């Protein structure tokens, strides 16, 4: 199976769990039980891992998360490699609103319309909503932000009773920790239910 390049968009005041959860799930996914055991034993990830996770910011400069943790990205949106999967995490609405106003980021996301999957976590759905990619599609977000998402983007078919919503090549997920559910769903879609269950057991996550 070919390795998928997964790009996670980071920005100032992003929620840590929104991006760290999916990053850990995908990074620790292995092709089989033997590789899974080696992944837990060795300091470095195996080169045969099915997902390569990269972090990307607008400028390539360090960002500060909502909780104050500083993160150095791997790439800027100008020099990031070709992606198979793009993940857009959420954050407080003021932070998300700042990203939404960034035309360069919006254009960059739209450029990825035809990749395998574009995913959002929590209020990252607002960023996707601003690109128009969710128009006419089902989507979800944090339970406290569902109403605002529907009011701001009336063409989105907002779903309130599911942690993960998949429509076309777009996958949205509810609040914060549901990014882990979303990443496990991605693993199941690409590698099958057995691998997803093994990964969930590795991180001791009960869905």
C-alpha positions in Angstrom: 0.0 0.0 0.0 1.3 3.4 -0.9 2.1 5.9 1.8 -0.3 8.8 2.1 1.0 12.3 2.8 -1.2 14.0 5.4 -0.9 17.7 5.8 -2.3 19.4 9.0 -2.9 23.1 8.7 -1.8 25.0 11.8 -2.4 28.6 12.8 -2.2 30.8 15.9 -4.5 29.7 18.8 -5.4 26.4 17.2 -6.6 23.7 19.7 -3.8 21.2 20.4 -6.0 18.1 20.6 -7.7 19.0 17.3 -4.4 18.4 15.5 -2.4 16.2 17.9 -5.2 13.6 18.2 -5.4 12.9 14.4 -1.6 13.2 14.1 -1.0 10.5 16.7 -3.6 8.2 15.3 -2.3 8.3 11.8 1.4 8.3 12.8 0.9 5.2 15.0 -1.1 3.3 12.4 0.9 0.3 11.1 0.4 -2.1 8.3 0.3 -5.2 10.5 0.6 -6.5 14.0 4.4 -7.0 13.8 4.9 -3.4 12.6 2.6 -2.2 15.3 4.7 -3.8 18.0 7.9 -2.3 16.5 6.2 1.1 16.4 5.6 1.0 20.2 9.2 -0.2 20.8 11.4 1.9 18.6 12.2 5.6 19.1 11.7 6.4 15.4 8.7 5.7 13.3 9.1 2.9 10.8 9.7 4.1 7.2 7.0 1.7 6.0 4.3 3.4 8.0 1.1 4.0 5.8 0.7 7.7 6.8 3.3 10.5 6.8 2.1 13.4 8.9 3.3 16.9 8.1 2.4 20.2 9.7 1.9 23.3 7.6 1.4 27.0 8.4 0.6 30.0 6.2 4.2 31.4 6.5 6.2 28.5 7.8 6.8 30.3 11.0 6.2 29.0 14.5 2.7 29.3 15.9 1.3 29.5 19.4 -1.7 27.2 20.2 -4.7 28.2 22.2 -3.1 26.7 25.3 0.1 28.6 24.8 2.2 25.7 23.4 4.5 26.7 20.6 4.8 24.5 17.5 7.4 24.7 14.7 5.8 23.6 11.4 7.4 21.4 8.8 6.4 23.6 5.8 4.7 26.8 4.7 1.8 26.6 2.3 4.2 27.8 -0.4 6.6 24.9 -0.1 4.5 22.1 1.2 4.6 18.8 -0.8 1.7 17.3 -2.7 -0.8 16.0 -0.2 -3.2 13.0 -0.3 -5.1 14.1 2.8 -5.6 17.6 4.3 -6.7 18.1 7.9 -8.0 21.5 9.1 -8.3 21.6 13.0 -10.4 24.1 14.9 -9.8 26.6 17.7 -11.7 29.4 19.4 -14.0 31.2 17.0 -12.0 34.4 17.0 -8.9 32.4 15.8 -10.9 30.6 13.2 -12.4 33.9 12.0 -8.9 35.3 11.5 -8.0 32.3 9.3 -11.3 32.6 7.4 -10.2 36.1 6.3 -6.9 34.9 4.9 -7.4 34.7 1.2 -4.1 32.9 0.7 -5.1 30.0 3.0 -8.6 29.8 1.4 -7.1 29.6 -2.1 -4.6 26.9 -0.9 -7.4 24.8 0.6 -9.5 25.1 -2.6 -6.5 24.0 -4.6 -6.8 20.6 -2.8 -10.4 20.0 -3.9 -9.6 16.8 -5.8 -7.2 15.1 -3.3 -8.3 11.9 -1.6 -9.7 13.5 1.6 -10.2 17.0 3.1 -11.0 16.8 6.7 -12.0 19.2 9.5 -12.0 18.9 13.2 -14.4 20.9 15.5 -14.6 24.6 14.4 -12.3 23.9 11.5 -15.6 23.3 9.6 -15.9 27.1 9.5 -12.7 27.4 7.5 -14.0 24.8 5.1 -17.4 26.5 5.0 -15.8 29.7 3.9 -14.2 28.0 0.9 -17.6 26.9 -0.4 -16.5 23.3 -0.6 -19.2 22.3 1.9 -22.0 23.9 0.0 -24.8 21.3 -0.5 -22.8 18.8 1.6 -23.5 17.3 5.0 -21.1 18.5 7.8 -20.8 18.8 11.5 -18.8 20.8 14.1 -18.6 21.3 17.9 -22.0 21.0 19.4 -21.9 24.6 20.8 -21.2 25.9 17.3 -23.7 24.0 15.2 -26.2 26.8 15.1 -23.7 29.4 14.2 -22.3 27.3 11.4 -25.8 26.8 10.0 -26.6 30.5 10.2 -23.4 31.6 8.6 -23.3 29.0 5.9 -27.0 28.1 5.1 -26.1 26.0 2.1 -24.4 23.4 4.4 -26.6 20.5 5.6 -25.5 20.6 9.2 -25.7 17.3 11.1 -26.0 17.4 14.9 -26.2 13.8 15.9 -22.9 12.3 14.6 -19.3 12.7 15.6 -18.0 12.1 12.1 -19.8 13.1 8.8 -18.5 11.9 5.4 -19.8 13.5 2.2 -18.0 13.1 -1.1 -14.2 13.4 -0.2 -15.0 15.7 2.7 -15.0 14.5 6.3 -16.0 16.7 9.2 -16.0 15.9 12.9 -17.5 17.4 16.0 -15.7 18.9 19.0 -12.0 18.5 19.9 -11.6 14.8 20.8 -13.7 13.7 17.8 -10.7 14.4 15.7 -9.5 11.0 17.0 -12.7 9.4 15.8 -12.3 11.1 12.5 -8.7 9.8 12.1 -9.7 6.3 13.0 -12.6 6.6 10.5 -10.0 7.6 7.9 -7.8 4.5 8.8 -10.9 2.3 8.3 -11.8 3.8 5.0 -8.2 3.4 3.6 -6.9 0.3 5.4 -10.0 -1.5 6.7 -11.8 -2.1 10.0 -9.3 -4.5 11.4 -6.4 -2.0 11.1 -8.6 0.8 12.6 -9.6 -1.4 15.5 -5.9 -2.3 16.1 -4.9 1.3 16.0 -7.6 2.3 18.5 -6.5 -0.5 20.8 -2.9 0.7 20.5 -3.8 4.2 21.8 -6.4 2.7 24.2 -9.2 4.7 22.7 -12.8 3.4 23.1 -15.1 4.7 20.4 
